């Protein structure tokens, strides 16, 4: 018996996780399937498939898309600049 018994305060996150595991186990024992609950399909969608629901979310998605485009433009410019500088150093720059 080299096991230590740890007693302590259970955090909210751990308690909720434990309740979820217990509910899933009870549902599976009752023969209700994997979850045992009817979950709306909106909850089950992945982030790529999810669409904006409100005007605020639409604006946020537009801002994020704009940032991604600007970031990619900056990256491409840096890559082109590096290639040009590398060619100059090697003496293979186009005339």
C-alpha positions as CSV (number, residue, x, y, z in Angstrom):
1,X,0.0,0.0,0.0
2,X,2.3,2.7,-1.2
3,X,-0.6,4.8,-2.6
4,X,-1.2,8.2,-1.1
5,X,-4.7,9.3,-0.6
6,X,-5.1,12.9,-1.6
7,X,-8.0,14.7,0.0
8,X,-8.6,18.3,-0.9
9,X,-10.9,20.9,-2.3
10,X,-12.5,20.0,-5.6
11,X,-12.4,22.9,-8.0
12,X,-15.5,24.0,-9.9
13,X,-13.9,22.9,-13.2
14,X,-13.1,19.5,-11.9
15,X,-16.6,19.1,-10.3
16,X,-18.3,20.0,-13.6
17,X,-16.1,17.7,-15.5
18,X,-16.8,14.9,-13.0
19,X,-20.5,15.5,-13.3
20,X,-20.3,15.4,-17.1
21,X,-18.4,12.1,-17.0
22,X,-21.0,10.7,-14.5
23,X,-23.9,11.8,-16.7
24,X,-22.4,10.3,-19.8
25,X,-21.7,7.0,-18.0
26,X,-25.3,7.0,-16.6
27,X,-26.7,7.7,-20.1
28,X,-24.6,4.9,-21.7
29,X,-25.7,2.4,-19.0
30,X,-29.4,3.4,-19.6
31,X,-28.9,2.7,-23.3
32,X,-29.5,6.2,-24.4
33,X,-26.5,6.3,-26.8
34,X,-23.2,8.2,-26.6
35,X,-24.5,11.3,-25.0
36,X,-28.0,10.3,-24.0
37,X,-29.2,13.9,-24.6
38,X,-30.6,15.7,-27.5
39,X,-28.1,18.3,-28.4
40,X,-29.0,21.0,-30.9
41,X,-27.0,20.8,-34.2
42,X,-26.0,24.5,-33.7
43,X,-23.9,23.4,-30.7
44,X,-22.3,20.5,-32.7
45,X,-21.0,22.5,-35.7
46,X,-17.3,23.1,-36.0
47,X,-15.8,26.5,-36.2
48,X,-15.2,26.3,-40.0
49,X,-18.9,25.5,-40.6
50,X,-20.3,28.0,-38.1
51,X,-21.8,31.2,-39.5
52,X,-22.3,34.5,-37.9
53,X,-25.6,34.9,-36.0
54,X,-25.6,38.7,-35.2
55,X,-24.5,41.9,-36.8
56,X,-21.7,42.2,-34.3
57,X,-20.4,38.7,-35.1
58,X,-20.5,39.6,-38.8
59,X,-18.4,42.7,-38.2
60,X,-16.0,40.7,-36.1
61,X,-15.6,38.1,-38.8
62,X,-15.0,40.9,-41.4
63,X,-12.3,42.5,-39.2
64,X,-10.6,39.1,-38.7
65,X,-10.7,38.3,-42.4
66,X,-9.2,41.8,-43.2
67,X,-6.4,41.2,-40.7
68,X,-5.6,37.8,-42.2
69,X,-5.4,39.4,-45.7
70,X,-3.2,42.2,-44.5
71,X,-1.0,39.8,-42.6
72,X,-0.6,37.6,-45.7
73,X,0.2,40.6,-47.9
74,X,3.0,41.6,-45.4
75,X,4.4,38.1,-45.4
76,X,4.5,37.9,-49.1
77,X,6.3,41.3,-49.3
78,X,8.8,40.1,-46.7
79,X,9.4,36.9,-48.7
80,X,9.9,38.9,-51.9
81,X,12.3,41.3,-50.2
82,X,14.3,38.4,-48.8
83,X,14.5,36.7,-52.1
84,X,15.7,40.0,-53.8
85,X,18.4,40.6,-51.1
86,X,19.5,37.0,-51.3
87,X,19.9,37.3,-55.0
88,X,21.9,40.5,-54.7
89,X,24.2,38.9,-52.2
90,X,24.8,35.9,-54.4
91,X,25.3,38.1,-57.4
92,X,22.4,36.5,-59.3
93,X,20.1,39.5,-59.3
94,X,18.2,40.0,-62.6
95,X,19.6,42.9,-64.7
